[in-house]
Every structure is written in C-alpha cells, then in structure tokens.
Amino acid sequence: MRRHVARETPIAIEINGLGYAVLMATPMHLRDLATGFLLAERLIDAVGDLIDVDEVEVARGVLLRVTLAADRIDRVAERVRHRISESSCGLCGIENLEQALRPLPRVVAASAATEAAIFAALHAIEAEQRLNRQTGAVHAAAVCAADGSIRLVREDVGRHNAFDKLIGAALQDGLAWDGGFALLTSRCSYELVEKAVLAGCPMLATISAPTDLALERAAEAGLALRTLARRDAYLEAVG
C-alpha cells in the first residue's frame, strides 16, 4: 500500500525584522498560520494590526516576514524579552513563568449548539479532512455553526498550528462564531483552550480528553468544553 506523507517544515516567523519563533508546520495556509499565531501570542488584537506577511522560501524551510502596525512593536519587544528559545507551542523557552500562564479574558459569547449539533459536526468533519485522508498524519480544526454544519476547516501536522490556521483564516474573512463552536481532532490541551478564549470562541469540542491545566484555564475564562467527543457521547465541562 502506498500513500502520501505529510509535510513538516520549519516555518520561521520574523516580525518587523526581529526573529520571533520557529514553528514545525505543514507549509500551507501560512498567512492564516501567522495571523492566528500572532493573535494567540497577544501581539495583535485585530486583523488590521497585521500589515503584511511575505513568504520567502529558504534552504531548509519558509521564512514569514511579518509587518505589524507601529503601535504593536512594543508588545513584540516585551514578549521577546521573556523568550530564551523558540517553540511551536509558545511555552518552552519563556524565562518568566508568570508569562506562561498570563490571565485570560472572560468569554462573553455563548454557543447555541445542542448535543445533536456536536454529533453532526463529528460526523461531517471526516469528509472535510482531505489532507488527513491522503496521509493519516494531520489534525483538523473546524469552525462549526450552531447546527453542527462545518463552515471552515484547516489542517496541519500540529494541533496548535491547525487551530492557529483556522483562527487566522476566520479573522481575515470576518467569520464570526455566531453561536457556533470549534471542533478539533486532538486532545484538549491548555494551549488550545487559551487560543479558543483569545479568539472569542464560546465552545471548544475535542475528540480526546483534556488535561488538568486545560480544565483549569477553561474554568478561569468561562469557556465551555466538550471533550472525548464521539458520535453519540462526550464529556461536558463548563467554566
């Protein structure tokens, strides 16, 4: 049996000429990746803060040269001051542990999704995972409507990259949650909870279990969680 192999490529992010991070990611939808990552890093608040993303192919990967609005540069400098190495998850290498678990805003939106909507999304997402059907090695993240229909999907070898791509694409397209939810084909880790909160997502559903820190951070922010989601059951946690 022969099948495609998932690509995993170093993606370097440079912000206004300053080297910031290197992510190991699938090299597609990279502007989406940069946008979602910058939002999760709290370097931008809106898509208008991002002036440009220039993709440059280099010998061993891709360099994303990001240009932010001038009033965002102080945030970049402050964040870099707390980083001593680069990481796709944004945690490893942070010198000050308080920076690793910064306070989260409260989730103000609410999801109108029912139990049936979550099951519908779980059934529908398989057909949307084109890259995973080819490789069997990537995660998917989806924006789901309140009725469970799939509105937008992004895939990547990294679960946090897939979610960053999804959030970035939705931000650029002006796609609101509108009472819907996010569905991820991964475990529910703390960084995914934080990305959901910072993106204003009212509910996060994942196919695998949560960590204790994910539950703690979701409760802190008031994010509704649906984990170990299967086509006929899930675990519920409400912040």
Secondary structure, 3 states (H helix, E strand, C coil): CCCCCCCCEEEEEEECCEEEEEEEECCCCHHHHHHHHHHHCCCCCCHHHEEEEEEEEECCEEEEEEEECHHHHHHHHHHHHCECCCCCCCCCCECCHHHHCCCCCCCCCCCCCCHHHHHHHHHHHHHHCHHHHHHCCCEEEEEECCCCCEEEEEEECCHHHHHHHHHHHHHHHCCCCCCCEEEECCCECHHHHHHHHHCCCCEEEECCCECHHHHHHHHHHCCEEEECCCCCCCEEECC
